[in-house]
Amino acid sequence: MFKNNFLESLTKVHYTVPLIFWIPVIGYFIYKAYAKGEMSVGNIALYYFAGLAFWTLAEYVLHRWVFHYEPTSSWGKRIHFIFHGVHHDYPKDRLRLVMPLSASIPLAAVIYFIFSLFLPEFILASFFAGFLLGYLIYDECHYAMHHANFKSGVFKKIKDHHMLHHYSDPERGFGVSSAIWDVIFNSGFKKKQKATTSPTYQRRSPSKSSAKGG
């Protein structure tokens, strides 16, 4: 995507990197709430799972209204392609299926600051730890949806849902780790569509999808 090798390297990441980086960060926030904030285990768990649940909504909102926003300017289209359009053009690219730290760290910092305007410090620590876990689940699920072969069960359903988003209708099915918000916002795939459309999991032509997001 870039002629500069350094900039190009910032757009690629192995799927284990987010786990290696963010799991210690999650541990730190839990420690902060417990040791420094002297919160009870029950309260930490309450806000932790609240943050985890809130992530599912954030995932949906980001995917539908941010990643799939289609700018009209040439520079806007370029930014959109870098952040998400490239994934729809090359959905099997193993190094562009989880968010690189060059993007996830600044985004996490901005989100943390926004949360800090509404939540006290130690409650925020518990809440944000759960939120980050939700992000990790999303990232790793996204990689698995594209490269793991699920025969049955809930992960097979999640994968089929995401593959329909890629290969049938990119304007529906925005949930990746969960389809719950697609149900709530009526943006999922109809039963008839699921029955008649079988994802082929083949890469579409970049010329057809570069303006979309994934």
N, C-alpha and C positions, 0 to 999 in steps of 0.2 A: 504493500500500500504506500510505502515511502521509498524514495531513492536513498535516503540516509539510513545506513545500516543500524545505527543506534536507535533512531525513532522506530524503525521496523521491529527491532527486538522488543520494544516496549508494548507492542500489540500482541505478542505471543506469550503463552504461559502453559506449563504442564499442569494437568488437573490436580496434582498433589500440592502445588504451591499455595493455593488459598488455605488448605488445611494446615500446612506447616506454619503459615504466618498468623492466621486468625484464631486458631484454637488457643494458643497462649494468651492472646488479647482477651478472649472470652474468659479464660481463667483469671486473668488480672482483674477484670471488672467484678467477677463474683467474689474474689478475695477482698476487693475494695469495699463492697457492700457489707461483707461479713465482718472483716477485721477492723476496718476503719469506720464504717458506718454503724457497726454494732447492730445490724439488722438481724432479726430472727430468721432461721432457716425457712420457716413457713412464708414469711413476707418476701424473702428473696425468691422463693419458688413461684409465688403468686405473680410478682412483677416480671420474672424471667419468662414464664409461659405467656404472660400478656404481650411481652415483646415478640415472642415467637409467633403468636397469633397475628399480631399487627404486621409482621413481615409479609404474610400471605397477601394482605391488601396492598402493601407497598409494592410487592412483586407485580401484581396485576396492574396497578396504576402506572408504574414505570414502563412495563412492557407495552401496554395499550396506548397510553397517551404521550409518552416520552419517546420510547424506542420506535414507535410506529408513526410518530409525527413526521409529516412529509414537507420539508421546507421548499420554498420556490426559488430561492436564490442559489447561485452556483456554489458559493462557499457553504451554505446551509446543507445542500445536498451532499457535499463532500464530507462534512462532519457527520451527517446521518449515516453515510456509507461506512465511515471508519468505525462508528460506534455499533452499528447493527445491520446495515444493509449487506455488508460483506458476509455476515453469518447466513443470510438467506441465499446469497449467491453460492457460498461454499459451506453448506451445513455439515459436511464431513471433516472439515479441517480440525484436526485434533488439538491444535495449539490455539484455536480461537473459539473454544466452547465454554471456557470459564473466564471470568473477568480478570484481566491483568491487574497487578497491584498498582500500576501506574494510573489506573482509573478507579479501582475500588477504594484505595486509601483516601484520595481527595473527596470522593463521594461520601465515604463513611464520616469523614471529618465534618462535612457540611451538614449531614443528617444529624450527627451528634450535637452540633451547635443548635440546630432547630429544636431538637428534643429538649435541650437544656433550658430553653425559654419557657418550657411548660412543666418540667419535672425537677424536683429537688435532686441534689448531687448523687446521693446514694441510692435513691429509688431509680434514678436514671442509670446508674451502674448496673443494677439487676435487669432493668428493662432492655438496655442496649445489649447486654450479653445475650439475652434471648433473641433479640432482633438479629444479631450477628450469626447466631446459630441457624436461624431461618434462612439467612443469606447463604450460608455454607451448604445447607440442604438443597437449596435451589441450584446453586452452582454445580454441585456434584450430581444431582439428579439430571440436570441439563446435559452434562457430559454422558451420563449413562443412557439417556433417552436416544442419543445419537450413535452410541457405540456398544451398548450391551444388548444381548438378545434375550428378551423376556418371553417365556413360553405361555405364561398365564399369571393370574393374580393382579393385584392392584398396580404393580409397576408396568405390567403389560397394558393396562387401561390408560395409565398416565402417558406411556410412550405413544400409543395410538392417537391419543388426544393431541399431543404435540406434533406428531407427524402429519396429521390432518391440517394443522396450522401451517406447516411448511409446504405441503404438497397438494393441498386441496383448496384452502381458503385462508390466506394470511390475515384477513380482516376479522377472523373469529378464533376462538381458542387461545386466549392470551395467558391463561394459567399454565405454569410449567410444573412446579412441584405440587400444585393442587388446582383442581378445576372448580373449587367452591365458588369463587367470585365470578366465573363464567356463568354459573347457574344463577347467581343472584342478579347479575347485570344482563342476563339473557344473551350472552355472546358466545355460548357454546355451540356445538354441532348438533343438529337435529337428529333424531333417531333414524329417520329415513336417509339422511345424508351419510350417517355412519354406516348404514347397511349397504348403501349403493356405491360408496366411495372407499376403496381399499388403498391406503397409502402404498406407493411403489418404492418409496425411500430412494428415489433416483434424484440426482442433482439437476435442478432446473437450470435453464440457460441464464447466465448473468444478465443478459439484456432484458429479461422479463422480470427480474426481481431486484435489481439494484436500487430501485426506488422504494422498496419495501423494508420492513424491519423484522426479528425472530425469536 
